[in-house]
Amino acid sequence: MNGSPLDDRFDNIARAARRSGYDPVLFGYTDQAIDPRTVAADDPRLQTSEGVLPGFRCELDLTRGREAWADWVRSQGYEMPTDPEEGLATESDRPAEVGISAFLTNRFLEWLPAQEEPWFVHLSHLRPHPPFAAAGEWATAYGRSAVDLPIPPSTGLHPLHDFLLSISYFAAPTDEEGQREMRAQYYGMISDVDQQLGRVWQALRESGQWDNTIVVVTSDHGEQLGDHGMVQKMGWFEESFHIPLIIRDPRKSETAGTVVDSFSEAVDVFPTLCEMLQEPVPRQCDGRSLAPFLDGVVPEEWRDAAFWEFDWRFFTAGRSGAQWPEDRRSVGHQLTVRRSGDVGYVQFADGEALVYDLAADPTWRTMLLDPERGWAEARAMLAWRAQHTDRTLTGTFLP
């Protein structure tokens, strides 16, 4: 969750790349709150969740605001609100050529020709992301009447679902016109970023780097986009957690275009890149390298489900922990999901559980009525928990 400090003892891809001889460069933002144990109490970085992942060097810093973009838009002769966040909400009023996605891509393309050594770049686009206002012509690229409508909420909502819908920031429009407009704008933002990535691919081809550059396209979260009545990334539904992952390794051309149906998780990206960099995979990693799939091989023992977690204690009483351990009101405000091929199992920290029959209803609105299947999912969740405890000193024995 944005705002949760990142434990500094953890390794990460920027540090691994630096050990491998690269100078990891960031264009955009990473949203990593600094570990407060590593800095003085008056360090200004403790006042923001929008920090930079340790190991990266910022070439374009959009972590604490979008002022660099806003200033550039003004320099191009366009009006821009004083607050760049308001500028995002009015992107539809200006040409896509001065949108934030084009700006970030421009800066990377200006930087690229000067590189004389192997490089490692995190090109972090904000879009697609609320506010729902696609840049320029992309705002009208999708006809509203042709846009699909979201999945409506089910009846008998769980209290957390009901609570999230009560917060205007997370509640989607309830009228059809508003829903179609929101989704059309989101699809426009996707197409805008897709065009920007096309500019990057073309620059790599023209500079002769396309055939020796590994490309990974993914996202940090999904978007409810009106499904189940919500927007943003809230709750337990897979719309918030199901993300794209495309890996292109030019050395593996024989499997290019392959679609992998096996479950993967965001935690697989780090060990995959470690293997590509010929760096040891840290013991901290819960994920596994996806490199075998790039060779067209499905590992013999691979996961049969994907897991994700959601923590909403920051909304609740006792969230500061000031009266710990007597005040434990917030500890039950978290959940973990196990998503297998045909079951969605949601385990709440207060002991409650929801079990969805995805074979009968892939929209997550029909409960599984077989108690034995539900118990099997609970056992699988317990096993996953036991197998993913801290491994920092596991296997170390002192005489």
Solvent accessible surface area in square Angstrom, and as a share of the most:
residue,aa,sasa,rsa
1,M,99,0.44
2,N,80,0.41
3,G,43,0.41
4,S,64,0.41
5,P,76,0.48
6,L,56,0.28
7,D,32,0.17
8,D,53,0.27
9,R,138,0.50
10,F,73,0.31
11,D,29,0.15
12,N,14,0.07
13,I,31,0.16
14,A,0,0.00
15,R,64,0.23
16,A,0,0.00
17,A,0,0.00
18,R,104,0.38
19,R,127,0.47
20,S,39,0.25
21,G,70,0.67
22,Y,60,0.23
23,D,58,0.30
24,P,0,0.00
25,V,2,0.01
26,L,0,0.00
27,F,1,0.00
28,G,0,0.00
29,Y,26,0.10
30,T,21,0.12
31,D,32,0.17
32,Q,51,0.23
33,A,9,0.07
34,I,44,0.22
35,D,7,0.04
36,P,66,0.41
37,R,177,0.65
38,T,71,0.42
39,V,31,0.18
40,A,65,0.51
41,A,98,0.76
42,D,126,0.65
43,D,21,0.11
44,P,105,0.66
45,R,104,0.38
46,L,57,0.29
47,Q,147,0.65
48,T,37,0.21
49,S,33,0.21
50,E,45,0.20
51,G,8,0.08
52,V,41,0.24
53,L,22,0.11
54,P,45,0.28
55,G,22,0.21
56,F,24,0.10
57,R,103,0.37
58,C,46,0.28
59,E,60,0.27
60,L,4,0.02
61,D,66,0.34
62,L,4,0.02
63,T,0,0.00
64,R,117,0.43
65,G,15,0.14
66,R,19,0.07
67,E,97,0.43
68,A,41,0.32
69,W,0,0.00
70,A,1,0.01
71,D,83,0.43
72,W,62,0.22
73,V,0,0.00
74,R,92,0.34
75,S,82,0.53
76,Q,88,0.39
77,G,70,0.67
78,Y,82,0.31
79,E,159,0.71
80,M,21,0.09
81,P,36,0.22
82,T,132,0.76
83,D,60,0.31
84,P,12,0.08
85,E,77,0.34
86,E,98,0.44
87,G,0,0.00
88,L,2,0.01
89,A,53,0.41
90,T,43,0.25
91,E,4,0.02
92,S,40,0.26
93,D,114,0.59
94,R,20,0.07
95,P,50,0.31
96,A,5,0.04
97,E,112,0.50
98,V,10,0.06
99,G,3,0.03
100,I,4,0.02
101,S,2,0.01
102,A,4,0.03
103,F,6,0.02
104,L,2,0.01
105,T,0,0.00
106,N,33,0.17
107,R,77,0.28
108,F,3,0.01
109,L,39,0.19
110,E,122,0.55
111,W,29,0.10
112,L,8,0.04
113,P,110,0.69
114,A,76,0.59
115,Q,59,0.26
116,E,165,0.74
117,E,130,0.58
118,P,101,0.63
119,W,54,0.19
120,F,34,0.14
121,V,32,0.18
122,H,69,0.31
123,L,40,0.20
124,S,14,0.09
125,H,32,0.14
126,L,17,0.09
127,R,8,0.03
128,P,44,0.27
129,H,42,0.19
130,P,17,0.11
131,P,44,0.28
132,F,51,0.21
133,A,9,0.07
134,A,1,0.00
135,A,3,0.02
136,G,13,0.12
137,E,93,0.42
138,W,46,0.16
139,A,6,0.05
140,T,108,0.63
141,A,53,0.41
142,Y,82,0.31
143,G,47,0.45
144,R,66,0.24
145,S,105,0.68
146,A,91,0.71
147,V,8,0.05
148,D,75,0.39
149,L,78,0.39
150,P,16,0.10
151,I,42,0.21
152,P,76,0.48
153,P,55,0.35
154,S,41,0.27
155,T,130,0.76
156,G,82,0.79
157,L,51,0.26
158,H,28,0.12
159,P,98,0.62
160,L,7,0.04
161,H,5,0.02
162,D,82,0.42
163,F,81,0.34
164,L,1,0.00
165,L,43,0.22
166,S,86,0.55
167,I,46,0.23
168,S,103,0.66
169,Y,142,0.54
170,F,11,0.04
171,A,35,0.27
172,A,9,0.07
173,P,49,0.31
174,T,131,0.76
175,D,77,0.40
176,E,91,0.41
177,E,139,0.62
178,G,19,0.19
179,Q,33,0.15
180,R,46,0.17
181,E,68,0.30
182,M,10,0.04
183,R,18,0.06
184,A,1,0.00
185,Q,14,0.06
186,Y,28,0.11
187,Y,50,0.19
188,G,0,0.00
189,M,2,0.01
190,I,79,0.40
191,S,19,0.12
192,D,4,0.02
193,V,17,0.10
194,D,96,0.50
195,Q,90,0.40
196,Q,7,0.03
197,L,34,0.17
198,G,34,0.33
199,R,88,0.32
200,V,7,0.04
201,W,57,0.20
202,Q,85,0.38
203,A,22,0.17
204,L,3,0.02
205,R,119,0.43
206,E,130,0.58
207,S,61,0.39
208,G,60,0.58
209,Q,39,0.18
210,W,37,0.13
211,D,111,0.58
212,N,119,0.61
213,T,19,0.11
214,I,63,0.32
215,V,18,0.10
216,V,45,0.26
217,V,37,0.21
218,T,62,0.36
219,S,42,0.27
220,D,116,0.60
221,H,39,0.17
222,G,11,0.11
223,E,19,0.09
224,Q,0,0.00
225,L,15,0.07
226,G,3,0.03
227,D,15,0.08
228,H,2,0.01
229,G,15,0.14
230,M,1,0.00
231,V,10,0.06
232,Q,15,0.07
233,K,46,0.19
234,M,11,0.05
235,G,1,0.01
236,W,3,0.01
237,F,5,0.02
238,E,31,0.14
239,E,36,0.16
240,S,1,0.01
241,F,50,0.21
242,H,138,0.62
243,I,37,0.19
244,P,77,0.48
245,L,54,0.27
246,I,109,0.55
247,I,32,0.16
248,R,66,0.24
249,D,9,0.05
250,P,27,0.17
251,R,149,0.54
252,K,57,0.24
253,S,82,0.53
254,E,132,0.59
255,T,26,0.15
256,A,83,0.65
257,G,78,0.75
258,T,84,0.49
259,V,127,0.73
260,V,70,0.40
261,D,137,0.71
262,S,39,0.25
263,F,53,0.22
264,S,48,0.31
265,E,32,0.15
266,A,66,0.51
267,V,71,0.41
268,D,0,0.00
269,V,28,0.16
270,F,28,0.12
271,P,1,0.00
272,T,1,0.00
273,L,24,0.12
274,C,0,0.00
275,E,88,0.39
276,M,24,0.11
277,L,30,0.15
278,Q,167,0.74
279,E,31,0.14
280,P,107,0.67
281,V,68,0.39
282,P,27,0.17
283,R,136,0.50
284,Q,61,0.27
285,C,22,0.13
286,D,62,0.32
287,G,7,0.07
288,R,108,0.40
289,S,21,0.13
290,L,12,0.06
291,A,15,0.12
292,P,42,0.27
293,F,17,0.07
294,L,26,0.13
295,D,70,0.36
296,G,53,0.51
297,V,84,0.48
298,V,98,0.56
299,P,23,0.15
300,E,179,0.80
301,E,141,0.63
302,W,40,0.14
303,R,56,0.20
304,D,97,0.50
305,A,0,0.00
306,A,11,0.09
307,F,31,0.13
308,W,33,0.12
309,E,94,0.42
310,F,10,0.04
311,D,44,0.23
312,W,21,0.07
313,R,71,0.26
314,F,72,0.30
315,F,64,0.27
316,T,22,0.13
317,A,55,0.42
318,G,19,0.19
319,R,138,0.50
320,S,95,0.62
321,G,34,0.33
322,A,81,0.63
323,Q,121,0.54
324,W,131,0.46
325,P,62,0.39
326,E,146,0.66
327,D,30,0.15
328,R,130,0.47
329,R,146,0.53
330,S,9,0.06
331,V,53,0.30
332,G,15,0.14
333,H,51,0.23
334,Q,54,0.24
335,L,5,0.02
336,T,3,0.02
337,V,0,0.00
338,R,20,0.07
339,R,44,0.16
340,S,12,0.08
341,G,57,0.55
342,D,53,0.27
343,V,1,0.00
344,G,0,0.00
345,Y,9,0.03
346,V,0,0.00
347,Q,49,0.22
348,F,5,0.02
349,A,54,0.42
350,D,100,0.52
351,G,60,0.58
352,E,78,0.35
353,A,41,0.32
354,L,26,0.13
355,V,26,0.15
356,Y,9,0.03
357,D,30,0.16
358,L,9,0.05
359,A,80,0.62
360,A,73,0.56
361,D,24,0.13
362,P,90,0.57
363,T,33,0.19
364,W,5,0.02
365,R,90,0.33
366,T,57,0.33
367,M,83,0.37
368,L,32,0.16
369,L,162,0.81
370,D,62,0.32
371,P,108,0.68
372,E,122,0.55
373,R,86,0.31
374,G,13,0.12
375,W,134,0.47
376,A,36,0.28
377,E,11,0.05
378,A,18,0.14
379,R,115,0.42
380,A,30,0.23
381,M,8,0.04
382,L,114,0.57
383,A,43,0.34
384,W,43,0.15
385,R,110,0.40
386,A,71,0.55
387,Q,126,0.56
388,H,60,0.27
389,T,85,0.50
390,D,88,0.46
391,R,54,0.20
392,T,82,0.47
393,L,136,0.68
394,T,72,0.42
395,G,57,0.55
396,T,79,0.46
397,F,181,0.75
398,L,158,0.79
399,P,178,1.12
